[in-house]
């Protein structure tokens, strides 16, 4: 995850655009040809420093049919915290949009005592309005963090639901790697115009989240 993200960052031109040649045939945490031959336009970047959450309340509009959020080395202030997100239809005044999701993970502990792949029924939602789990039981050690990608499709549609997919990896607090695959949709025909990321307890001690439009 970290290496792929660094490679993409190094491909920026001075205009802030990643061209198709920079991303074609490049796998970002398992997502190949991220922009399907288009360009990634960097719209916003936020770096946390003890913040309760990281919110994107502008720039999500009909300009782009697809948005990509890359979160890099997000570090919680509280041990075993869960990293989550939600969307808003009112510019960020409320983050309680109804969603249905699915989630499964592969995990492996450093001491090799556990390795498994499975669906996580306790972390999905069926017409829920809470924040969706991205990673859980994240360690807060000095060298522990999480990274990943959220792709949001056609958020400004007033006809269809709003699909999203997530790929993430986090450092489990007891020393292990949790690799998660999440998909779902905001079950609303109202436009999604804001996205919020936060831990279930404590602040976002450190980390960067970038928002791109896919052109």
Buried (B, 14 or more C-beta within 10 A) or exposed (E): BEEBBEEBBEBBEEEEBBBBEBBBEBEBBEBEBBBEEBBBBBBBEBEBEEBEBBBBBEBBEEEBBBBBBBBBBBBBBBBBBBBBBBBBBEEBEEBBBBBBBBBBBBBBBEEEEEEEEEEBEEBBBEEBEEBBBBBBBBBBEEEBBBBBBBBBBBBBBEEEBBBBBBBBBBBBBEEBBBBBBBBBBBBBEBBBBBBBBBBBEBBBBBBBBBBBBBB
